[in-house]
Amino acid sequence: MRVQKPGVEWIGGSVFGVLLDAEATGGQLTVGRFDVSAGEAPPFHVGGLEKMFRHAGRDPRKPRPEGFEIPPQLLAEAAEPSGNAVLGPPR
């Protein structure tokens, strides 16, 4: 059953929300939705065992602090323990 859960702010001010999680799919997959600015979009893709993380960010249900951004160094710091790598800046 599709349920929109609270999202997290992601790269470039986009918001990622989980539509179907491991519980809803018997641990088989996660389906998410990115809400992005006009002209921006993450690429369509299918991944293997992806490890998502929330190392830095904010709760989008609360007002966005003025000047808020996620620094690239925090993305790199968060990626390392999961075996991920930040390959470049956001589009």
MDAnalysis code that builds the backbone (N, CA, C; Angstrom):
import MDAnalysis as mda
import numpy as np

u = mda.Universe.empty(273, n_residues=91, atom_resindex=np.repeat(np.arange(91), 3), trajectory=True)
u.add_TopologyAttr("name", ["N", "CA", "C"] * 91)
u.add_TopologyAttr("resid", np.arange(1, 92))
u.add_TopologyAttr("resname", ["MET", "ARG", "VAL", "GLN", "LYS", "PRO", "GLY", "VAL", "GLU", "TRP", "ILE", "GLY", "GLY", "SER", "VAL", "PHE", "GLY", "VAL", "LEU", "LEU", "ASP", "ALA", "GLU", "ALA", "THR", "GLY", "GLY", "GLN", "LEU", "THR", "VAL", "GLY", "ARG", "PHE", "ASP", "VAL", "SER", "ALA", "GLY", "GLU", "ALA", "PRO", "PRO", "PHE", "HIS", "VAL", "GLY", "GLY", "LEU", "GLU", "LYS", "MET", "PHE", "ARG", "HIS", "ALA", "GLY", "ARG", "ASP", "PRO", "ARG", "LYS", "PRO", "ARG", "PRO", "GLU", "GLY", "PHE", "GLU", "ILE", "PRO", "PRO", "GLN", "LEU", "LEU", "ALA", "GLU", "ALA", "ALA", "GLU", "PRO", "SER", "GLY", "ASN", "ALA", "VAL", "LEU", "GLY", "PRO", "PRO", "ARG"])
u.atoms.positions = np.array([
    [0.838, -1.175, 0.000],
    [0.000, 0.000, 0.000],
    [0.887, 1.243, 0.000],
    [0.629, 2.153, -0.902],
    [1.422, 3.372, -1.035],
    [1.066, 4.343, 0.085],
    [2.085, 4.789, 0.799],
    [1.893, 5.760, 1.875],
    [3.012, 6.786, 1.775],
    [2.662, 8.052, 1.663],
    [3.684, 9.101, 1.634],
    [4.139, 9.364, 3.061],
    [5.397, 9.097, 3.320],
    [5.971, 9.331, 4.645],
    [6.708, 10.666, 4.623],
    [7.010, 11.221, 5.794],
    [7.760, 12.478, 5.822],
    [9.064, 12.331, 5.050],
    [9.413, 13.340, 4.278],
    [10.626, 13.284, 3.481],
    [11.807, 13.913, 4.187],
    [12.932, 13.858, 3.503],
    [14.137, 14.530, 3.981],
    [14.641, 15.415, 2.856],
    [15.199, 16.553, 3.220],
    [15.769, 17.421, 2.196],
    [17.044, 16.781, 1.691],
    [17.210, 16.807, 0.397],
    [18.319, 16.131, -0.261],
    [19.145, 17.156, -1.006],
    [19.912, 16.756, -1.949],
    [20.830, 17.617, -2.679],
    [20.076, 18.703, -3.445],
    [20.580, 19.917, -3.383],
    [20.025, 21.018, -4.154],
    [18.644, 21.458, -3.724],
    [18.254, 21.149, -2.489],
    [16.946, 21.558, -1.999],
    [15.816, 20.630, -2.396],
    [16.124, 19.515, -3.078],
    [15.074, 18.557, -3.415],
    [14.644, 17.828, -2.147],
    [13.473, 17.221, -2.188],
    [12.963, 16.466, -1.040],
    [12.702, 15.041, -1.488],
    [13.246, 14.076, -0.742],
    [13.035, 12.658, -1.028],
    [12.043, 12.107, -0.022],
    [10.999, 11.478, -0.519],
    [10.000, 10.847, 0.336],
    [9.841, 9.386, -0.030],
    [9.655, 8.538, 0.945],
    [9.474, 7.105, 0.717],
    [7.996, 6.821, 0.473],
    [7.698, 6.160, -0.648],
    [6.330, 5.763, -0.972],
    [6.059, 4.329, -0.530],
    [6.995, 3.437, -0.822],
    [6.907, 2.040, -0.393],
    [8.218, 1.694, 0.290],
    [8.142, 1.219, 1.523],
    [9.363, 0.896, 2.249],
    [9.540, -0.614, 2.363],
    [10.585, -1.028, 3.062],
    [10.874, -2.448, 3.225],
    [9.718, -3.186, 3.889],
    [9.067, -2.548, 4.844],
    [7.941, -3.188, 5.526],
    [6.799, -3.463, 4.546],
    [6.512, -2.500, 3.683],
    [5.406, -2.642, 2.727],
    [5.709, -3.648, 1.625],
    [6.999, -3.884, 1.337],
    [7.372, -4.772, 0.231],
    [8.046, -6.054, 0.696],
    [7.922, -6.373, 1.966],
    [8.550, -7.591, 2.474],
    [10.059, -7.556, 2.376],
    [10.632, -6.377, 2.481],
    [12.083, -6.241, 2.450],
    [12.682, -6.309, 1.056],
    [11.859, -6.268, 0.026],
    [12.347, -6.437, -1.338],
    [12.868, -5.158, -1.986],
    [12.247, -4.022, -1.676],
    [12.667, -2.788, -2.328],
    [12.115, -1.574, -1.604],
    [12.605, -0.435, -2.013],
    [12.084, 0.849, -1.554],
    [11.740, 1.663, -2.794],
    [10.590, 2.283, -2.782],
    [10.191, 3.170, -3.872],
    [10.069, 4.562, -3.275],
    [10.757, 5.512, -3.884],
    [10.733, 6.870, -3.368],
    [10.353, 7.864, -4.433],
    [10.126, 9.076, -3.986],
    [9.772, 10.167, -4.895],
    [10.634, 11.366, -4.547],
    [11.230, 11.962, -5.564],
    [11.964, 13.205, -5.400],
    [11.090, 14.347, -5.876],
    [10.931, 15.362, -5.061],
    [10.289, 16.602, -5.471],
    [11.416, 17.608, -5.671],
    [11.550, 18.089, -6.905],
    [12.679, 18.947, -7.259],
    [12.199, 20.219, -7.951],
    [13.104, 21.169, -8.117],
    [12.809, 22.413, -8.830],
    [12.644, 22.129, -10.319],
    [11.969, 23.028, -11.016],
    [11.795, 22.895, -12.463],
    [13.150, 22.757, -13.148],
    [13.251, 21.818, -14.066],
    [14.491, 21.605, -14.805],
    [15.481, 20.687, -14.125],
    [15.184, 20.221, -12.932],
    [16.078, 19.324, -12.197],
    [15.401, 17.978, -12.003],
    [16.186, 16.927, -11.945],
    [15.645, 15.605, -11.644],
    [16.784, 14.629, -11.423],
    [16.620, 13.709, -10.473],
    [17.597, 12.639, -10.352],
    [17.382, 11.688, -11.525],
    [18.410, 10.978, -11.959],
    [18.217, 10.049, -13.069],
    [17.362, 8.857, -12.641],
    [16.578, 8.330, -13.581],
    [15.873, 7.084, -13.299],
    [16.929, 6.004, -13.169],
    [16.803, 5.164, -12.180],
    [17.792, 4.109, -12.011],
    [17.239, 2.996, -11.140],
    [17.861, 1.860, -11.255],
    [17.593, 0.732, -10.378],
    [18.923, 0.407, -9.734],
    [18.934, 0.296, -8.438],
    [20.167, 0.011, -7.737],
    [20.122, -1.358, -7.091],
    [21.260, -1.788, -6.659],
    [21.335, -3.045, -5.928],
    [21.079, -2.769, -4.463],
    [22.012, -3.142, -3.628],
    [21.888, -2.917, -2.195],
    [22.377, -1.501, -1.904],
    [21.489, -0.545, -2.041],
    [21.854, 0.845, -1.794],
    [21.645, 1.170, -0.324],
    [22.561, 1.902, 0.221],
    [22.449, 2.323, 1.614],
    [22.214, 3.823, 1.630],
    [21.020, 4.213, 2.034],
    [20.697, 5.629, 2.127],
    [21.068, 6.103, 3.527],
    [21.328, 7.369, 3.658],
    [21.725, 7.902, 4.949],
    [21.147, 9.289, 5.139],
    [21.012, 9.659, 6.396],
    [20.633, 11.032, 6.740],
    [21.640, 11.502, 7.773],
    [22.672, 12.103, 7.287],
    [23.764, 12.555, 8.141],
    [23.595, 14.028, 8.489],
    [23.113, 14.765, 7.543],
    [22.888, 16.195, 7.743],
    [21.645, 16.561, 6.961],
    [20.910, 17.468, 7.465],
    [19.705, 17.866, 6.748],
    [18.725, 18.514, 7.692],
    [17.470, 18.483, 7.276],
    [16.447, 19.108, 8.090],
    [15.131, 18.403, 7.843],
    [14.204, 18.628, 8.722],
    [12.856, 18.079, 8.609],
    [12.036, 19.049, 7.765],
    [11.615, 18.656, 6.547],
    [10.896, 19.602, 5.694],
    [9.490, 19.939, 6.168],
    [9.029, 19.289, 7.236],
    [7.727, 19.663, 7.804],
    [7.833, 20.943, 8.614],
    [9.066, 21.351, 8.911],
    [9.311, 22.582, 9.665],
    [9.834, 23.649, 8.708],
    [9.688, 24.923, 9.057],
    [10.156, 25.986, 8.160],
    [11.643, 25.842, 7.827],
    [11.969, 26.133, 6.584],
    [13.357, 26.049, 6.120],
    [14.138, 27.235, 6.682],
    [15.221, 26.961, 7.410],
    [16.030, 28.067, 7.925],
    [16.617, 28.883, 6.769],
    [16.669, 30.182, 6.944],
    [17.224, 31.048, 5.906],
    [18.668, 30.656, 5.615],
    [18.985, 30.512, 4.347],
    [20.347, 30.182, 3.939],
    [20.733, 28.727, 4.124],
    [19.777, 27.855, 4.446],
    [20.100, 26.449, 4.694],
    [20.651, 25.777, 3.444],
    [21.705, 25.009, 3.609],
    [22.228, 24.150, 2.549],
    [22.976, 22.990, 3.192],
    [23.137, 21.926, 2.439],
    [23.891, 20.775, 2.925],
    [25.287, 20.881, 2.323],
    [26.301, 21.140, 3.133],
    [27.656, 21.308, 2.613],
    [28.189, 20.016, 1.981],
    [28.910, 20.121, 0.861],
    [29.460, 18.937, 0.200],
    [30.331, 18.078, 1.115],
    [31.045, 18.697, 2.052],
    [31.908, 17.907, 2.936],
    [31.089, 16.982, 3.840],
    [29.859, 17.391, 4.219],
    [29.008, 16.504, 5.015],
    [28.484, 15.343, 4.181],
    [28.202, 15.580, 2.899],
    [27.798, 14.477, 2.026],
    [28.917, 13.446, 1.919],
    [30.143, 13.923, 1.706],
    [31.283, 13.015, 1.600],
    [31.509, 12.260, 2.907],
    [31.400, 12.946, 4.026],
    [31.581, 12.329, 5.346],
    [30.543, 11.239, 5.581],
    [29.311, 11.494, 5.171],
    [28.236, 10.527, 5.373],
    [28.342, 9.346, 4.419],
    [28.878, 9.558, 3.239],
    [28.966, 8.496, 2.241],
    [29.997, 7.435, 2.616],
    [31.085, 7.840, 3.197],
    [32.212, 6.940, 3.447],
    [31.864, 5.683, 4.249],
    [31.185, 5.770, 5.405],
    [30.904, 4.553, 6.181],
    [30.039, 3.527, 5.439],
    [29.259, 3.973, 4.447],
    [28.396, 3.070, 3.693],
    [29.084, 2.511, 2.460],
    [30.324, 2.938, 2.217],
    [31.021, 2.498, 1.024],
    [30.606, 3.256, -0.220],
    [29.910, 4.383, -0.048],
    [29.510, 5.217, -1.178],
    [30.565, 6.289, -1.409],
    [30.503, 6.928, -2.563],
    [31.426, 8.013, -2.874],
    [30.659, 9.128, -3.558],
    [30.953, 10.359, -3.195],
    [30.375, 11.515, -3.868],
    [31.278, 11.795, -5.066],
    [30.718, 11.684, -6.276],
    [31.520, 11.797, -7.489],
    [31.555, 13.197, -8.073],
    [30.662, 14.048, -7.654],
    [30.664, 15.397, -8.199],
    [29.582, 16.228, -7.557],
    [29.511, 17.476, -7.954],
    [28.494, 18.357, -7.376],
    [27.104, 18.004, -7.904],
    [26.059, 18.436, -7.209],
    [24.708, 18.211, -7.724],
    [24.521, 18.956, -9.042],
    [23.585, 18.455, -9.840],
    [23.306, 19.106, -11.128],
    [22.562, 20.392, -10.901],
])
